[in-house]
Amino acid sequence: MDQLFVMAQPVSPSAASPHAAHKIPAGDGPYARAKHFQLVEKDLDASIAWFWKAIHTGDKLDSALKDMAVVMKQRGYLTEAIDAIKSLRHLCPKQSQDSLDNILLDLFKACMENHFASGRTKEEIELLKQKLRKIYLGEAFQGRTTKRARSHGRKIHVSVKQETSRVLGNLAWAYMQQSNFLAAEVVYRKAQMIDPDANKACNLALCLIEQARFADAELVLGEVLAGRYPARDTQDGKIVRKVEELLARIMAETSPAGSDGAADDAGEQEDDEDCYNFDWIEQEMLKLLDVVATEWDPPSDKKTNNGRLPVFEEISPIGRREQMAC
């Protein structure tokens, strides 16, 4: 009986085949070989070579391009990965374009974090604006009001409202990287009006600090500490630390020892005021933001005759469609 019981036990993952354990596609094609080198052999350069072969032979082309870009990011080939996606994405089906956009944005962010390829920030901004246009035209969710996504390994449902706020937050951060703090502030505030959260509130406070508007920044941080803005469970401790760091920076900037420096900075900022195009902020940014609802409750997931979700049909007339470009 004991022998039969042992025989009935399931095979352990370690005893399973590499294909089953790592969910590698069956067969011996280029894509399967690339996944084997990536997940089993841990030879990333070899996997990149096989992903290239899979792309050129049409073996799971869109998956191969996405996986190759992810592996290239792991190896630090950021600009090469960006160029690969931009030059090959036209070969991929329409339903893969959104995930390719997300991989591109992740690569742009990595470029900024590694302090090189600074020119990619402009490309990131343009891509984020394109994503906003797709939301505006009802194309991002294929006419639905929610879509499925992954967050910290969990499958979640994301609403149009949440996605719009997220993209606006990323756009604001990109403007921060260009030191265009006025534009970043406008976009952050709009994102918070749509779907507020504690992380974007902290980033808004940082944006205000960069403009030497310490009282305004303290007000925002006080609201975060008061629990006015929601935070993900995994972010609670991180948010508190971020608030403490920003408050410490405000204290250092406004202390008597740092007041002279702050005054000098303020004077320089006043002298350089012309470097910020206030007309551009007022005209161009409002074109972008005016077509995003501050609040909405879409009555249905059906598109109108013009191909847009009803909510966006209510926001602005058709004639303003082209005004999204800014």
Secondary structure, 3 states (H helix, E strand, C coil): CHHHHHHHCCCCHHHCCHHHHCCCCCCCCHHHHHHHHHHHHCCHHHHHHHHHHHHHHCCCHHHHHHHHHHHHHHHCCHHHHHHHHHHHHHHCCHHHHHHHHHHHHHHHHHHHHCCCCCCHHHHHHHHHHHHHHHHHCCCCCCCCCEEEEEECCEEEEEEHHHHHHHHHHHHHHHHHHCCCHHHHHHHHHHHHHHCCCHHHHHHHHHHHHHCCCHHHHHHHHHHHHCCCCCCCHHHHHHHHHHHHHHHHHHHHHHCHHHHHHHHHHHHHHHHCHHHCCHHHHHHHHHHHHCCCCCCCCCCCCCCCCCCCCHHHHHHCCHHHHHHHCC
